[in-house]
Amino acid sequence: MSPLARQSIPAKLCTTRTPLGNVVEHYAKPNREKSPMSGTGMQWVARCEADPRCPELGPLPARIDMDVSVPNAVVGQNVQHGTSVHAAGHSALELLRIMLASHGVPRHELDLLGVDDVSLRGVTVAFLMICADSAEAERFIDMICVTGRVLVRGYERKESTNVTVTLPDREYTVQAYIKTLLEHCKWAAGAPVDDLLAPMPCIVRVESRLGERFLKARKLTALADWKDAYADGVYESLFNETVRDVLRLEEGLRNRVPREEVYWRLSPIEEGVLRWYVGGHDPRAYPNIAGSKAPAKRFSAVACAILKKAQVDINIPWMQHSQLHCRDLADILRYPGDYRPSATDAPWCFCEENWPSTRKEMRRKYDEVAASDLMRRTAR
């Protein structure tokens, strides 16, 4: 985009100065606007840099960081929706084009922007788990809460109108909850609200919030990288790498005292440590470990063997270990695939079935706003 066109972008550039008036730094403040499609809130920041080709123009917008909940911004609600980062990125680009056109950026400049210009600094991938009824959904959340509290450092459980459990990791965060708040929704005229809300108590939303470092490591920072994500199994892989991994579901951690045949798999020392441990004692205090020349090294070796052979992690006190629901969750917390609303609900949802219509409507809105801006500039 040309320097002159970038001048039309409403960047909120602020300056920090010392008490003597010396400039310390320039920084950009966010623009908060309503979505041109649904009227829900959106936020974007124009990051500015000096253009060496036109230094006299001063700092100009060099990139735009956008923070948007796409289902809400496009169709007004995120109670029922499909999951497609590629479609969400396309939507964010269209929404941005519409907004920039409304601020006077010429269409011929905006048309130069494409998928290859979109990169991702963070993504929230939502997996909608369907339960038989609300009681089952609440039990599901409770099992995740109990297991997460034992296994995940930094675990949080918040209660308000619902229970939200947060499971952080270094490069991602998993959240699980049953949606109850609708303050970010704005229903389209004529929407069958009761029908759209009906499944809500039975849907457990499991969200993987992926940071930039996570995306870079998997070469998923470019929007184009997500084009064939379903065909390539990317979403299932992400579910397993985040949701199942953070709860250690592949390890089959047990919550009952092992049967006798489990002990048969162990060496005499390992068997002694495990029996000592499930009896409520500190495994590090087991005589064969505490009295060895290298207690930490001996404990680590025994702990690894017991975990592998008996599916017990003796680093966790047995009182807590016995509360785990890993084996139950391993059966039910499996990749659910893309959520598909019913045929009557789909026209009001951000989903694969409604995507052609949604995309067409965004393009129609863009054409309308760009034409209106052209008429204003022509009339001057």
C-alpha positions as CSV (number, residue, x, y, z in Angstrom):
1,M,0.0,0.0,0.0
2,S,1.4,3.4,-1.0
3,P,2.5,6.0,1.7
4,L,-0.2,8.4,0.7
5,A,-2.9,5.7,1.1
6,R,-1.5,4.7,4.5
7,Q,-1.9,8.3,5.6
8,S,-5.6,7.8,5.5
9,I,-5.5,5.0,8.1
10,P,-6.6,6.5,11.4
11,A,-3.6,5.6,13.5
12,K,-3.7,6.7,17.1
13,L,0.0,7.6,17.6
14,C,0.9,8.8,21.1
15,T,4.1,10.2,22.4
16,T,5.7,9.9,25.8
17,R,7.9,12.8,26.9
18,T,10.1,13.6,29.9
19,P,9.3,16.5,32.2
20,L,11.7,18.6,30.1
21,G,9.7,17.8,26.9
22,N,12.2,15.3,25.4
23,V,10.6,12.4,23.4
24,V,11.0,9.0,25.1
25,E,8.9,6.9,22.8
26,H,6.1,6.7,20.3
27,Y,3.3,4.1,20.9
28,A,0.1,3.3,19.2
29,K,-3.3,3.2,21.0
30,P,-6.0,0.7,19.9
31,N,-9.0,1.7,17.8
32,R,-12.2,0.3,19.1
33,E,-15.0,0.1,16.6
34,K,-18.2,-1.8,16.0
35,S,-18.2,-4.6,13.4
36,P,-19.7,-3.4,10.1
37,M,-21.4,-6.8,9.8
38,S,-22.9,-7.4,13.2
39,G,-22.3,-4.4,15.4
40,T,-20.3,-6.3,18.0
41,G,-17.1,-4.8,19.4
42,M,-13.7,-5.1,17.6
43,Q,-10.3,-3.7,18.3
44,W,-7.3,-3.0,16.0
45,V,-4.0,-1.1,16.3
46,A,-2.1,0.6,13.5
47,R,1.6,0.1,14.2
48,C,3.6,3.0,12.7
49,E,7.1,3.3,11.3
50,A,9.0,5.9,9.3
51,D,9.0,5.2,5.6
52,P,12.5,5.8,4.2
53,R,10.9,6.7,0.8
54,C,8.9,9.5,2.4
55,P,10.6,10.6,5.6
56,E,8.8,14.0,5.5
57,L,5.5,12.2,6.1
58,G,6.7,11.0,9.6
59,P,5.6,7.7,11.1
60,L,3.1,5.9,8.9
61,P,1.0,2.7,9.6
62,A,3.2,-0.3,8.6
63,R,1.0,-3.0,9.9
64,I,-2.3,-3.5,11.6
65,D,-2.8,-5.8,14.6
66,M,-6.4,-6.9,14.9
67,D,-8.1,-8.6,17.9
68,V,-11.5,-10.0,16.9
69,S,-13.9,-12.8,17.8
70,V,-14.8,-13.7,14.3
71,P,-18.1,-15.6,14.8
72,N,-19.5,-12.6,16.8
73,A,-18.1,-10.0,14.4
74,V,-19.5,-11.7,11.3
75,V,-22.8,-13.2,12.4
76,G,-23.3,-11.7,15.9
77,Q,-23.1,-14.8,18.0
78,N,-20.7,-17.6,19.0
79,V,-23.1,-20.0,20.7
80,Q,-23.1,-22.4,17.7
81,H,-20.3,-22.2,15.2
82,G,-17.8,-24.2,13.2
83,T,-14.0,-23.8,13.5
84,S,-11.9,-22.6,10.6
85,V,-8.8,-20.4,11.2
86,H,-8.6,-20.0,7.4
87,A,-12.1,-18.7,7.1
88,A,-11.7,-16.6,10.3
89,G,-8.6,-15.0,8.8
90,H,-10.4,-14.3,5.5
91,S,-13.3,-12.7,7.5
92,A,-10.9,-10.5,9.6
93,L,-9.3,-9.3,6.3
94,E,-12.7,-8.5,4.8
95,L,-13.8,-6.7,8.0
96,L,-10.6,-4.6,8.0
97,R,-11.0,-3.7,4.4
98,I,-14.6,-2.5,5.1
99,M,-13.5,-0.4,8.0
100,L,-10.5,1.1,6.2
101,A,-12.7,1.9,3.2
102,S,-15.1,3.7,5.6
103,H,-12.1,5.8,6.7
104,G,-11.3,6.9,3.2
105,V,-8.6,4.4,2.1
106,P,-9.1,4.0,-1.7
107,R,-10.4,0.7,-2.9
108,H,-7.7,0.2,-5.5
109,E,-5.2,0.2,-2.6
110,L,-7.3,-2.1,-0.4
111,D,-7.7,-4.6,-3.2
112,L,-4.0,-5.1,-3.1
113,L,-4.4,-6.8,0.3
114,G,-4.7,-10.5,0.2
115,V,-4.3,-13.7,2.2
116,D,-0.6,-13.6,1.8
117,D,-0.5,-10.3,3.7
118,V,-2.2,-11.9,6.8
119,S,-0.1,-13.4,9.6
120,L,-1.2,-14.7,12.9
121,R,0.3,-13.7,16.3
122,G,-2.1,-15.8,18.3
123,V,-5.2,-18.0,17.6
124,T,-8.0,-19.4,19.7
125,V,-9.2,-22.7,18.3
126,A,-12.6,-23.7,19.8
127,F,-13.6,-27.4,20.0
128,L,-17.3,-27.9,20.8
129,M,-17.9,-31.1,22.8
130,I,-21.6,-32.3,22.6
131,C,-23.0,-34.0,25.7
132,A,-26.2,-35.9,26.1
133,D,-27.6,-33.3,28.6
134,S,-26.6,-30.5,30.9
135,A,-25.9,-32.8,33.8
136,E,-23.4,-34.7,31.7
137,A,-21.8,-31.5,30.5
138,E,-21.4,-30.3,34.1
139,R,-19.8,-33.7,35.1
140,F,-17.4,-33.3,32.1
141,I,-16.3,-29.9,33.4
142,D,-15.9,-31.2,36.9
143,M,-13.6,-34.1,35.8
144,I,-11.5,-31.6,33.9
145,C,-11.3,-29.3,36.9
146,V,-10.3,-32.0,39.4
147,T,-7.7,-33.5,37.0
148,G,-6.3,-30.1,36.0
149,R,-6.0,-29.0,39.6
150,V,-3.7,-32.1,40.3
151,L,-1.7,-32.1,37.1
152,V,-1.3,-28.5,35.8
153,R,0.8,-25.8,37.4
154,G,-1.0,-22.5,37.3
155,Y,-4.4,-24.2,37.1
156,E,-7.3,-21.8,37.7
157,R,-11.0,-22.4,38.4
158,K,-13.4,-19.4,38.3
159,E,-17.0,-19.5,39.2
160,S,-19.6,-16.9,38.2
161,T,-22.6,-17.8,36.1
162,N,-20.6,-20.9,35.1
163,V,-17.4,-22.7,35.9
164,T,-14.4,-21.9,33.8
165,V,-11.2,-23.9,34.2
166,T,-7.9,-22.6,32.8
167,L,-4.9,-24.9,32.1
168,P,-1.8,-22.9,31.1
169,D,1.3,-24.3,29.4
170,R,4.4,-22.5,28.2
171,E,3.2,-21.9,24.6
172,Y,-0.6,-22.4,24.9
173,T,-3.5,-22.2,27.3
174,V,-6.5,-24.5,27.4
175,Q,-9.8,-23.3,28.7
176,A,-13.0,-25.3,29.2
177,Y,-16.5,-24.0,30.2
178,I,-20.2,-24.2,29.4
179,K,-21.2,-20.9,27.8
180,T,-23.8,-18.9,29.8
181,L,-22.9,-15.2,29.1
182,L,-24.4,-13.6,26.0
183,E,-23.1,-10.1,26.5
184,H,-20.8,-10.3,23.5
185,C,-23.6,-11.5,21.2
186,K,-25.8,-9.3,19.1
187,W,-28.6,-11.2,17.4
188,A,-29.4,-10.6,13.7
189,A,-32.9,-9.4,12.9
190,G,-35.1,-12.4,12.5
191,A,-32.7,-14.9,14.1
192,P,-34.4,-17.9,15.8
193,V,-32.7,-17.1,19.2
194,D,-34.4,-19.8,21.2
195,D,-33.4,-22.4,18.7
196,L,-29.9,-21.2,18.6
197,L,-29.6,-21.2,22.4
198,A,-31.3,-24.6,22.9
199,P,-28.0,-26.7,22.6
200,M,-26.0,-24.3,24.8
201,P,-26.3,-26.1,28.2
202,C,-25.1,-29.4,26.5
203,I,-22.0,-27.9,24.8
204,V,-18.7,-28.0,26.6
205,R,-16.4,-25.4,24.9
206,V,-12.8,-26.5,25.0
207,E,-10.5,-23.7,23.7
208,S,-6.9,-24.0,22.8
209,R,-5.3,-20.5,22.9
210,L,-2.1,-20.8,20.8
211,G,0.7,-18.2,21.2
212,E,3.0,-17.0,18.4
213,R,5.8,-19.2,19.6
214,F,3.6,-22.3,19.3
215,L,2.5,-21.3,15.8
216,K,6.0,-20.6,14.6
217,A,7.3,-23.9,15.7
218,R,4.6,-25.6,13.6
219,K,4.9,-23.2,10.7
220,L,1.3,-22.0,11.2
221,T,1.9,-18.2,11.4
222,A,0.8,-17.5,7.8
223,L,-2.9,-17.6,7.1
224,A,-2.2,-19.5,3.9
225,D,-0.7,-22.3,6.1
226,W,-4.3,-23.1,7.3
227,K,-5.9,-23.6,3.8
228,D,-5.9,-27.4,4.0
229,A,-5.8,-27.7,7.7
230,Y,-8.7,-30.1,8.0
231,A,-7.5,-32.4,5.1
232,D,-4.0,-32.4,6.7
233,G,-5.3,-33.3,10.1
234,V,-4.0,-30.1,11.7
235,Y,-7.0,-29.5,14.0
236,E,-6.9,-33.1,15.4
237,S,-3.2,-32.8,15.9
238,L,-3.6,-29.5,17.8
239,F,-6.3,-31.0,20.0
240,N,-4.1,-33.9,20.9
241,E,-1.0,-31.6,21.4
242,T,-2.8,-29.2,23.7
243,V,-6.0,-30.5,25.3
244,R,-5.0,-34.2,25.7
245,D,-1.4,-33.4,26.5
246,V,-2.0,-30.8,29.2
247,L,-4.2,-33.4,31.0
248,R,-1.7,-36.3,30.3
249,L,-4.5,-38.4,28.8
250,E,-2.2,-40.7,26.8
251,E,-0.4,-41.8,29.9
252,G,-3.4,-43.6,31.4
253,L,-2.7,-42.4,35.0
254,R,-4.7,-44.6,37.4
255,N,-6.8,-43.4,40.4
256,R,-7.1,-46.7,42.1
257,V,-4.6,-48.8,44.0
258,P,-2.9,-51.1,41.5
259,R,-4.1,-54.7,41.3
260,E,-1.6,-57.4,42.3
261,E,-0.8,-58.3,38.7
262,V,0.5,-54.8,38.2
263,Y,3.1,-55.3,40.8
264,W,4.3,-58.4,39.0
265,R,5.7,-56.1,36.2
266,L,8.0,-54.3,38.7
267,S,11.4,-55.0,40.1
268,P,11.6,-55.7,43.8
269,I,12.7,-52.1,44.5
270,E,10.0,-50.6,42.3
271,E,7.4,-52.8,43.9
272,G,8.5,-51.8,47.4
273,V,8.4,-48.1,46.5
274,L,5.0,-48.3,45.0
275,R,3.5,-50.1,47.9
276,W,5.1,-47.6,50.3
277,Y,3.7,-44.8,48.2
278,V,0.1,-45.9,48.0
279,G,0.3,-46.5,51.7
280,G,0.5,-42.8,52.1
281,H,4.3,-42.4,52.6
282,D,6.7,-40.1,50.8
283,P,8.5,-42.3,48.2
284,R,11.7,-40.3,48.5
285,A,11.8,-41.5,52.2
286,Y,11.8,-45.2,51.1
287,P,14.9,-46.7,52.7
288,N,16.4,-48.0,49.5
289,I,16.1,-44.5,48.0
290,A,16.9,-42.3,51.0
291,G,19.9,-44.5,51.9
292,S,21.4,-44.7,48.5
293,K,24.6,-42.8,47.4
294,A,22.6,-40.7,44.9
295,P,19.0,-40.4,46.3
296,A,17.7,-38.0,43.6
297,K,19.1,-40.1,40.8
298,R,17.7,-43.3,42.3
299,F,14.3,-41.8,42.8
300,S,14.1,-40.4,39.3
301,A,15.0,-43.8,37.8
302,V,12.4,-45.6,39.9
303,A,9.8,-43.0,39.3
304,C,10.2,-43.3,35.5
305,A,10.0,-47.1,35.7
306,I,6.8,-47.0,37.8
307,L,5.2,-44.5,35.5
308,K,5.9,-46.6,32.5
309,K,5.0,-50.0,34.0
310,A,2.2,-49.1,36.4
311,Q,0.8,-45.7,35.2
312,V,1.4,-44.1,38.5
313,D,3.3,-40.8,38.9
314,I,4.9,-41.0,42.3
315,N,5.9,-37.3,42.1
316,I,2.2,-36.6,42.9
317,P,1.0,-37.4,46.4
318,W,-1.2,-40.5,46.3
319,M,-4.1,-38.6,48.0
320,Q,-4.2,-36.3,44.9
321,H,-3.3,-39.0,42.4
322,S,-6.3,-41.0,43.5
323,Q,-8.6,-38.1,42.5
324,L,-7.6,-38.1,38.8
325,H,-10.1,-38.8,36.0
326,C,-7.5,-39.4,33.3
327,R,-8.8,-42.7,32.2
328,D,-12.4,-41.5,31.9
329,L,-11.3,-38.4,30.1
330,A,-9.1,-40.3,27.8
331,D,-12.3,-42.0,26.5
332,I,-14.5,-39.0,26.2
333,L,-12.2,-36.1,25.6
334,R,-11.4,-36.9,22.0
335,Y,-11.2,-34.7,19.0
336,P,-14.8,-33.9,18.1
337,G,-14.3,-32.7,14.5
338,D,-15.9,-29.5,13.2
339,Y,-19.2,-28.6,14.8
340,R,-22.1,-28.6,12.4
341,P,-25.3,-26.7,13.3
342,S,-28.6,-28.1,12.2
343,A,-29.9,-27.2,8.7
344,T,-32.3,-24.6,10.2
345,D,-29.6,-23.1,12.5
346,A,-26.8,-23.0,10.0
347,P,-27.9,-19.9,8.1
348,W,-27.4,-17.9,11.3
349,C,-24.0,-19.3,12.2
350,F,-20.4,-19.0,11.2
351,C,-19.9,-22.5,9.8
352,E,-18.9,-24.4,6.7
353,E,-22.5,-24.7,5.4
354,N,-23.0,-20.9,5.7
355,W,-19.5,-19.8,4.6
356,P,-20.3,-19.1,0.9
357,S,-23.3,-16.9,1.9
358,T,-21.3,-15.2,4.7
359,R,-18.4,-14.4,2.4
360,K,-20.7,-13.1,-0.3
361,E,-22.4,-10.8,2.2
362,M,-19.1,-9.4,3.5
363,R,-18.0,-8.7,-0.1
364,R,-21.3,-7.0,-0.8
365,K,-20.8,-4.8,2.3
366,Y,-17.2,-4.0,1.1
367,D,-18.5,-3.0,-2.4
368,E,-21.2,-0.8,-0.8
369,V,-18.8,1.0,1.5
370,A,-16.0,1.4,-1.1
371,A,-18.5,2.8,-3.6
372,S,-19.9,5.2,-1.0
373,D,-16.4,6.5,-0.3
374,L,-15.6,6.9,-4.0
375,M,-18.7,9.0,-4.4
376,R,-17.7,11.2,-1.5
377,R,-14.2,11.8,-2.9
378,T,-15.6,12.4,-6.4
379,A,-18.0,15.0,-5.1
380,R,-15.3,17.1,-3.4
